[in-house]
């Protein structure tokens, strides 16, 4: 199904055309095989970096693409339509760059961002821990001052790109209990004392590595702290507001991919002498898919444009993440239903899409947390 885009200029249209071409030609054809063997597509990530897709929403002066946030999110959507692991990986990398862009010193930005935004380096974002995911302020990873360094000890869990990233943005406790005692530290992948747990055995997105990041006496110079001591939690939460829009865009892309397969199948598969899409039972499923996808896309774009205009957008980002990921789970499940028995086997990708969709309701704040964010905003209005 052709998606009609609202883009601000020809340059943005060209960027989307490039993304669609890469997703169609380079990502989609190899996704199923890589997911089956849990192979991380590092070379494809490098290709995206060379194509300028790893620093899109950040200023050109830092080495980014300086594209509007709504255009960047549509790029994520198209990448995820081709291969969710890649689309989500770009979103996570962009998230890992946010602290330096938003809170880094001029020297840090000049030294770090060209490689981070130019695609030479891949990042990971380390907030969750084994005992605290949603309750991020309860983290216990500790960074103690030792002269001109910090010594970091702790374990981070559910970290995308663990073992593959070139650097890790680690939220660690440098002060008192609670959110005001947390700082943000950039840890290079070759730091002594940094190791990784075995890859998680996941339901889906197996080519996107997820594992624990283990820090045992990791020494990091003080100049690798991003922002002041105690500002890490605020940086982390601000990053997640934008990250939730990224997850919403990824969910819309995956749902669109599932619908595309379901529509094609409904036109080709015949029963009782006619295409099954002509039957109301199937046609209504497709209609609901199309409506949900269009609504979710409009919601994440609306929130993105609020951010672009400098207006508050955190609640809208939570709404977009909540609605889009719930929609994606429903659409991928219904796509399997449209294909019937064929949807339950690996001959078609919809069974993989359905498995992949589930994690989107969990990452970057579970959908229960999104409802909490939204309900609190309503009660304070």
C-alpha positions in Angstrom: 0.0 0.0 0.0 1.5 3.3 -1.0 2.0 5.8 1.8 1.3 9.5 1.0 3.9 11.6 2.7 3.7 15.2 3.8 7.2 16.5 3.5 8.5 20.1 3.8 10.8 20.2 0.8 12.4 18.3 -2.1 15.5 17.5 0.0 13.3 15.7 2.5 11.5 13.9 -0.4 14.9 12.8 -1.8 15.9 11.5 1.7 12.8 9.5 2.0 13.3 8.1 -1.5 16.9 7.1 -0.6 15.6 5.4 2.6 12.9 3.5 0.8 15.4 2.3 -1.8 17.9 1.1 0.9 15.1 -0.6 2.9 13.8 -2.3 -0.2 17.1 -3.3 -1.8 19.4 -3.8 1.1 17.3 -4.6 4.3 14.2 -6.5 3.5 15.8 -9.2 1.3 18.2 -10.3 4.1 16.1 -9.7 7.2 14.5 -13.2 7.6 17.8 -15.0 7.2 19.7 -12.8 9.6 16.9 -13.0 12.2 16.9 -16.8 11.9 20.7 -16.9 12.7 20.8 -13.9 15.1 23.3 -12.2 12.9 23.9 -8.5 13.7 24.0 -6.5 10.4 27.0 -4.3 11.3 28.0 -3.7 7.7 24.4 -2.5 6.9 24.6 -0.2 9.8 27.9 1.2 8.4 26.1 1.6 5.0 23.4 3.6 6.7 26.1 5.7 8.4 27.8 6.4 5.1 24.4 7.4 3.7 24.0 10.0 6.4 21.2 8.2 8.3 22.7 7.9 11.8 22.7 11.5 12.8 19.6 12.9 11.0 17.9 15.1 13.7 21.0 16.8 15.0 22.6 20.0 13.8 25.0 20.1 10.9 27.5 22.0 13.0 27.8 18.8 15.1 28.1 16.5 12.0 24.4 15.7 11.9 21.8 16.0 9.1 19.7 18.7 10.7 16.5 17.4 9.3 13.1 18.2 10.9 12.2 15.6 13.6 9.1 14.6 11.7 11.2 13.7 8.6 13.7 11.8 10.7 10.8 9.7 12.2 9.5 8.9 8.8 12.9 7.6 7.9 12.8 5.4 11.0 9.3 4.2 9.8 10.6 3.2 6.4 13.7 1.5 7.8 11.5 -0.5 10.2 9.1 -1.4 7.3 12.1 -3.1 5.7 13.7 -4.5 8.9 12.6 -3.6 12.4 16.0 -4.5 14.0 17.7 -1.9 11.8 15.1 0.8 12.4 15.1 0.3 16.1 18.9 0.2 16.1 19.0 3.6 14.4 16.6 4.9 17.0 18.7 3.6 19.9 21.9 5.0 18.3 20.2 8.4 18.0 19.1 8.1 21.6 22.7 7.4 22.7 23.9 10.7 21.0 21.3 12.8 22.7 23.2 13.5 26.0 26.3 14.9 24.2 24.1 17.0 21.8 21.9 18.4 24.6 24.2 18.6 27.6 27.8 18.2 26.4 30.4 20.9 26.6 31.6 22.6 23.4 34.8 20.6 23.7 33.0 17.3 24.1 30.7 18.1 21.2 33.7 18.9 19.0 35.6 15.9 20.0 32.9 13.2 20.1 30.0 14.1 17.8 31.6 14.0 14.3 32.2 10.2 14.7 29.0 9.5 16.6 26.8 11.3 14.2 28.8 10.5 11.1 28.2 6.8 11.3 31.8 5.8 12.2 30.7 4.8 15.8 27.7 2.9 17.0 26.2 3.7 20.4 24.3 2.0 23.2 22.1 3.5 25.9 22.5 2.0 29.4 19.7 2.9 31.9 17.8 -0.2 33.0 19.2 -2.7 35.6 18.2 -6.2 36.6 16.1 -4.9 39.5 14.8 -1.7 38.0 13.4 -1.0 34.5 10.4 1.2 34.8 11.7 2.5 38.2 14.9 3.9 36.6 15.6 6.3 39.5 16.3 3.3 41.7 19.4 2.3 39.8 22.4 1.1 41.8 25.3 1.2 39.4 27.8 3.4 41.2 30.5 5.8 39.9 32.9 6.9 42.6 35.5 9.6 42.1 39.1 8.6 42.2 41.3 11.6 41.5 40.6 12.7 37.9 38.5 9.6 37.1 35.4 7.8 38.0 35.4 4.1 38.9 32.1 2.5 37.8 30.6 -0.7 39.2 27.3 -2.2 38.4 25.2 -4.1 35.8 22.9 -2.8 33.1 20.3 -5.0 31.6 18.4 -5.2 28.3 20.9 -3.1 26.5 20.5 -3.0 22.7 23.9 -3.2 20.9 25.6 -4.7 24.0 28.9 -6.2 22.8 28.6 -4.5 19.4 28.6 -0.8 20.3 31.7 1.4 20.2 30.6 3.4 23.3 28.0 3.1 26.1 26.1 6.0 27.6 25.8 4.8 31.2 23.6 6.3 33.9 25.3 5.8 37.2 24.9 6.9 40.8 27.4 9.6 41.8 25.5 11.0 44.8 22.5 10.6 47.0 19.6 8.1 46.5 16.9 9.1 44.0 17.0 10.9 40.7 19.2 13.8 41.8 22.1 11.5 42.5 22.5 10.1 39.0 25.0 11.2 36.4 25.7 10.3 32.7 29.0 8.9 31.7 30.3 7.9 28.3 32.2 4.6 28.4 34.3 3.4 25.4 33.9 -0.2 24.4 37.5 -1.0 25.0 37.5 0.2 28.7 39.1 -2.2 31.1 36.6 -4.0 33.3 33.8 -3.7 30.8 32.2 -7.0 29.8 28.9 -8.4 28.6 26.5 -11.2 29.5 25.3 -13.8 27.0 22.8 -12.5 24.4 19.2 -12.7 25.6 17.2 -15.5 23.9 14.4 -13.3 22.6 11.1 -14.0 21.1 11.9 -11.7 18.1 14.4 -9.2 16.9 17.1 -11.8 17.3 19.6 -10.0 15.0 19.5 -7.0 17.3 21.9 -8.0 20.2 20.5 -7.5 23.7 22.5 -8.4 26.7 23.7 -7.2 30.1 26.5 -4.7 30.3 28.8 -5.5 33.3 31.0 -2.8 34.7 33.7 -3.9 37.2 36.0 -1.1 38.3 35.7 0.6 34.9 37.8 3.7 35.0 36.5 6.7 33.0 38.0 10.2 33.0 35.9 12.9 34.6 35.8 14.7 31.2 33.7 11.8 29.9 30.9 12.8 32.3 28.1 14.4 30.2 26.5 17.3 32.0 27.0 18.1 35.6 26.9 15.6 38.5 23.3 14.8 39.3 21.9 15.8 35.9 22.0 12.3 34.5 18.4 11.4 35.3 17.0 14.6 33.7 19.1 13.9 30.6 17.9 10.3 30.5 14.2 11.3 30.8 14.5 14.0 28.1 16.2 11.5 25.8 13.3 9.0 26.4 10.7 11.6 25.4 12.2 11.7 21.9 13.0 8.0 22.0 9.4 7.2 22.5 8.6 8.9 19.2 11.2 6.8 17.6 9.6 3.6 18.9 6.2 4.9 17.7 7.6 5.4 14.2 9.2 1.9 14.2 5.8 0.4 15.3 4.0 2.1 12.4 6.7 0.8 9.9 6.3 -2.7 11.2 2.6 -2.6 11.1 2.7 -1.2 7.5 4.9 -4.1 6.5 2.4 -6.6 8.0 -0.5 -4.9 6.3 1.3 -4.9 2.9 1.7 -8.7 3.1 -1.9 -9.2 4.2 -3.3 -7.0 1.4 -1.2 -8.8 -1.2 -2.3 -12.2 0.1 -5.9 -11.2 0.3 -5.8 -10.3 -3.4 -4.1 -13.4 -4.6 -5.7 -16.1 -2.3 -9.1 -17.3 -3.6 -11.9 -19.1 -1.7 -15.3 -19.9 -3.0 -14.4 -18.5 -6.4 -13.3 -15.1 -5.4 -10.3 -13.3 -3.6 -10.6 -13.6 0.1 -10.3 -9.8 0.4 -13.7 -9.5 -1.1 -15.2 -11.2 1.9 -16.4 -8.8 4.6 -14.7 -10.7 7.4 -11.3 -10.2 5.8 -12.0 -6.7 4.3 -13.0 -5.3 7.7 -9.7 -6.6 9.2 -7.8 -4.8 6.5 -9.9 -1.6 7.0 -9.1 -1.6 10.7 -5.4 -2.1 10.0 -5.3 0.8 7.6 -7.2 3.1 10.0 -5.0 2.2 12.9 -1.8 2.8 11.0 -2.9 6.1 9.6 -4.0 7.3 13.1 -0.8 6.2 14.7 1.3 7.9 12.0 -0.7 11.1 12.5 -0.2 11.0 16.2 3.5 10.6 16.2 3.9 13.3 13.5 1.7 15.7 15.5 3.9 15.1 18.6 7.1 15.6 16.5 5.9 18.9 15.1 5.1 20.1 18.6 8.7 19.3 19.6 10.0 21.0 16.4 8.0 24.1 17.3 9.5 24.2 20.8 6.2 23.3 22.5 5.8 20.7 25.3 5.5 17.2 23.8 6.2 14.6 26.5 2.6 13.6 27.1 2.0 13.5 23.3 5.1 11.3 22.9 3.7 8.9 25.5 0.4 8.8 23.7 2.1 8.1 20.4 4.2 5.3 21.8 1.2 3.8 23.6 -1.2 4.0 20.7 1.3 3.0 17.9 2.7 0.0 19.7 -0.7 -1.4 20.8 -1.9 -0.8 17.2 1.2 -2.7 15.9 0.5 -5.7 18.1 -3.1 -5.8 16.9 -2.2 -5.3 13.2 0.5 -8.0 13.1 -1.8 -10.4 14.9 -4.6 -9.7 12.4 -2.2 -10.1 9.5 -1.5 -13.6 10.7 -5.3 -14.2 10.8 -5.7 -13.0 7.3 -3.1 -15.4 6.0 -4.6 -18.2 8.1 -2.4 -21.3 8.2 0.1 -19.6 5.9 0.5 -16.8 8.4 1.6 -19.3 11.1 4.6 -20.6 9.3 7.9 -19.0 8.2 7.1 -19.0 4.5 5.6 -15.6 5.1 7.1 -12.9 7.3 3.9 -12.0 9.3 4.6 -14.6 12.0 8.0 -12.9 12.6 6.4 -9.5 12.5 3.9 -10.6 15.2 6.8 -11.8 17.4 8.7 -8.6 16.9 5.8 -6.3 17.6 5.5 -7.5 21.3 8.7 -5.9 22.4 7.6 -2.5 21.2 5.0 -2.5 23.9 7.8 -2.9 26.5 10.9 -0.9 25.5 11.5 2.8 26.3 8.9 2.6 29.1 6.2 -0.1 29.1 2.8 0.9 27.9 1.6 0.8 31.5 4.2 3.5 32.3 2.9 5.5 29.3 -0.6 5.3 30.7 0.8 6.5 34.0 2.5 9.5 32.3 -0.6 10.4 30.4 -3.0 10.0 33.4 -0.8 12.2 35.6 -0.7 14.9 32.9 -4.5 14.8 32.7 -4.9 15.1 36.5 -2.5 18.1 36.6 -4.2 19.9 33.7 
